[in-house]
């Protein structure tokens, strides 16, 4: 493996009383991962920080999703109100908090509800997975428990997506918070009946990784193996990010792995699909600062390119897609949980 080079020391003020000094480095790339031109940003629009009326609660390890034209920011460390953004007026308002602490999940929208699977509760480092799906109904500002997750398939920090067949697919995750038990499990839940089915494991275990569906294939990328530490220094796991991209073909029922790896391996970034391409922004890894990189996968070619970077480095949040744009909000600006952010960005693709 060849290190391509180093950038000089950079200083950034992350908050009013915290100045972070770090060394930026190019990611290590295998010889088969990228050609020289693949990392060059094309002429593309840039991310825009939205000037909002009001502000959301600063948070990280939260959900961010759209229902009926409004954006919902919910969960994360601590119990906080749901924040509601109206893109028509660029205004934030606030709704009721969930009945318990919920974090480390990738929500899916089903009709007028937000469903959470692969969700954690509790405090670092021995958080516990929820025993059921958890559901938020924005129209009534109410929460309820959904179908039970089988005891031996419970985990948090998993990738979660809704397929056109009506089933929710959940992949990977970790059983014991940030301590141990990263899995390659792959399951699906029928939200209408509560039926749970165990599917073939993914090729490798990972957590803090998003999933996305394009056509009839599921793509599972980024993330890390959080259970890899010595039991006393949990910072070690930040260095165990995963660059391989695993792909599940719903037609054949088989997994494969793309030849080209994720160019900048990070965990806990935000992802979405626009125009048949997967956009993955931000994330965290071994360095102290979070990442600004936006990485774009073209499933037709299997190639990654880098798009314009975020205005603010962040991780520990989701992204959503609305009217041809990718939106990302809040999260943490550095590895771990601080500083928590309250800004909102938009990238207009089409």
SEZA-233367 format. One record per residue (C-alpha): x, y, z. Coordinates in steps of 0.5 Angstrom, whole numbers, padded with zeros to 4 digits, always signed. Layout:
N
XYZ;...
This chain:
350
+0000+0000+0000;+0003+0007-0002;+0002+0013+0002;+0001+0018-0004;+0003+0025+0000;+0002+0029+0006;-0001+0036+0006;+0002+0041+0011;+0000+0042+0019;-0007+0046+0019;-0010+0050+0025;-0018+0051+0025;-0022+0054+0031;-0027+0049+0032;-0031+0052+0038;-0030+0059+0042;-0025+0055+0046;-0022+0050+0042;-0017+0050+0037;-0015+0044+0034;-0008+0043+0030;-0008+0037+0026;-0004+0034+0020;-0008+0033+0013;-0006+0027+0009;-0008+0024+0003;-0012+0017+0004;-0008+0011+0003;-0010+0007-0004;-0009+0000-0006;-0006+0000-0013;-0013-0002-0016;-0017+0003-0013;-0017+0009-0017;-0013+0012-0023;-0010+0019-0022;-0016+0023-0025;-0021+0020-0021;-0020+0024-0015;-0020+0030-0019;-0026+0035-0018;-0030+0036-0024;-0034+0043-0025;-0039+0042-0021;-0044+0047-0016;-0041+0048-0009;-0045+0046-0002;-0049+0052+0000;-0049+0054+0008;-0057+0055+0009;-0058+0062+0012;-0064+0060+0017;-0070+0063+0021;-0069+0060+0028;-0064+0054+0029;-0064+0046+0031;-0061+0043+0037;-0054+0042+0036;-0053+0034+0036;-0050+0028+0033;-0051+0021+0032;-0058+0023+0030;-0063+0022+0024;-0065+0027+0019;-0071+0025+0014;-0076+0028+0010;-0084+0027+0010;-0089+0031+0006;-0084+0036+0004;-0081+0038+0011;-0075+0035+0014;-0074+0032+0021;-0068+0032+0025;-0069+0027+0031;-0065+0023+0036;-0058+0023+0038;-0054+0023+0044;-0059+0026+0050;-0066+0027+0049;-0068+0033+0045;-0074+0036+0042;-0075+0034+0034;-0073+0040+0030;-0077+0041+0024;-0075+0045+0018;-0079+0048+0012;-0075+0049+0006;-0080+0053+0003;-0079+0058+0008;-0072+0056+0011;-0075+0056+0018;-0074+0051+0024;-0079+0050+0029;-0079+0045+0034;-0084+0039+0036;-0084+0034+0042;-0078+0030+0044;-0078+0022+0044;-0079+0018+0050;-0072+0016+0051;-0065+0017+0048;-0064+0014+0041;-0058+0015+0037;-0054+0011+0032;-0059+0009+0026;-0061+0010+0019;-0068+0012+0019;-0073+0010+0013;-0079+0014+0011;-0085+0009+0010;-0091+0013+0008;-0092+0019+0013;-0088+0015+0018;-0081+0015+0020;-0078+0008+0022;-0072+0006+0026;-0068+0000+0026;-0061-0002+0028;-0062+0003+0034;-0058+0004+0040;-0060+0008+0047;-0055+0009+0053;-0049+0012+0054;-0042+0011+0051;-0038+0006+0051;-0043+0000+0053;-0050+0003+0049;-0055-0002+0048;-0059-0004+0042;-0067-0003+0042;-0071-0009+0043;-0076-0006+0037;-0077-0002+0031;-0078+0005+0033;-0083+0010+0029;-0085+0017+0029;-0091+0020+0026;-0090+0027+0025;-0097+0029+0023;-0099+0027+0030;-0092+0029+0033;-0092+0022+0037;-0088+0016+0038;-0089+0008+0038;-0086+0002+0038;-0086-0002+0032;-0085-0010+0031;-0080-0014+0036;-0073-0015+0033;-0071-0022+0035;-0066-0022+0041;-0060-0025+0037;-0061-0020+0031;-0061-0014+0036;-0055-0009+0034;-0054-0001+0033;-0050+0003+0028;-0053-0001+0022;-0054+0001+0015;-0062+0001+0014;-0066+0002+0007;-0073+0001+0004;-0073-0003-0002;-0079-0002-0007;-0081-0009-0005;-0084-0006+0002;-0079-0009+0006;-0074-0006+0011;-0067-0008+0010;-0062-0008+0016;-0054-0010+0015;-0048-0010+0019;-0048-0006+0026;-0045-0007+0033;-0048-0011+0039;-0045-0008+0045;-0045-0001+0044;-0038+0002+0042;-0035-0004+0046;-0035-0011+0042;-0039-0015+0037;-0039-0012+0030;-0043-0016+0025;-0044-0018+0018;-0051-0020+0019;-0056-0018+0014;-0064-0018+0015;-0070-0016+0013;-0077-0013+0016;-0084-0013+0013;-0087-0007+0017;-0094-0009+0015;-0094-0016+0018;-0088-0015+0023;-0085-0021+0020;-0077-0022+0020;-0072-0026+0016;-0065-0027+0016;-0061-0027+0010;-0054-0029+0008;-0049-0025+0011;-0045-0019+0008;-0038-0021+0006;-0035-0017+0012;-0037-0014+0018;-0038-0007+0020;-0042-0001+0023;-0043+0006+0023;-0044+0005+0016;-0049+0007+0011;-0053+0003+0006;-0056+0005-0001;-0060+0002-0006;-0060+0003-0013;-0064-0001-0018;-0064-0008-0015;-0058-0008-0011;-0056-0005-0004;-0049-0002-0003;-0046-0002+0003;-0040+0002+0004;-0035+0006+0009;-0036+0005+0017;-0031+0001+0021;-0030-0005+0026;-0031-0001+0032;-0030-0007+0037;-0023-0007+0035;-0019-0004+0041;-0015-0006+0047;-0021-0005+0052;-0018+0001+0055;-0016+0006+0049;-0023+0006+0045;-0019+0011+0040;-0016+0005+0037;-0022+0004+0033;-0023+0010+0029;-0017+0007+0025;-0020+0001+0023;-0025+0004+0018;-0027+0000+0012;-0025+0001+0004;-0029-0004+0001;-0036-0003-0002;-0040-0009-0001;-0046-0010-0006;-0052-0015-0005;-0056-0017-0012;-0063-0018-0010;-0065-0021-0016;-0059-0027-0015;-0059-0026-0007;-0052-0026-0007;-0046-0021-0005;-0040-0019-0009;-0035-0013-0007;-0033-0008-0012;-0026-0008-0015;-0025+0000-0013;-0025+0002-0006;-0028+0008-0003;-0023+0013-0004;-0023+0016+0003;-0025+0011+0008;-0029+0014+0013;-0035+0012+0018;-0041+0016+0020;-0042+0020+0014;-0049+0022+0011;-0051+0018+0004;-0056+0019-0001;-0058+0017-0008;-0059+0022-0014;-0060+0020-0021;-0058+0013-0020;-0051+0015-0017;-0049+0015-0009;-0047+0021-0006;-0043+0020+0001;-0041+0026+0005;-0037+0027+0011;-0035+0022+0016;-0030+0021+0021;-0023+0016+0022;-0017+0016+0025;-0015+0024+0025;-0018+0029+0030;-0022+0033+0025;-0028+0030+0021;-0028+0030+0014;-0031+0035+0009;-0030+0030+0003;-0036+0028-0002;-0035+0022-0005;-0039+0020-0011;-0041+0012-0014;-0043+0011-0021;-0046+0004-0020;-0046+0003-0028;-0038+0003-0028;-0037+0002-0021;-0032+0008-0020;-0032+0013-0015;-0030+0021-0016;-0029+0026-0011;-0035+0032-0011;-0034+0039-0008;-0033+0038-0001;-0038+0040+0005;-0037+0047+0008;-0036+0044+0015;-0033+0038+0017;-0038+0033+0020;-0040+0026+0022;-0045+0023+0026;-0051+0025+0022;-0055+0023+0016;-0056+0026+0009;-0063+0027+0006;-0065+0028-0002;-0070+0033-0003;-0072+0036-0010;-0065+0034-0013;-0061+0036-0008;-0057+0033-0002;-0058+0036+0005;-0054+0035+0011;-0055+0038+0018;-0052+0038+0025;-0047+0032+0027;-0040+0033+0030;-0034+0037+0027;-0029+0033+0030;-0028+0025+0031;-0032+0023+0037;-0038+0028+0040;-0035+0035+0040;-0036+0040+0038;-0043+0039+0036;-0046+0043+0030;-0052+0047+0029;-0051+0049+0021;-0055+0046+0015;-0052+0045+0008;-0055+0044+0001;-0052+0041-0005;-0056+0042-0011;-0055+0036-0016;-0060+0037-0021;
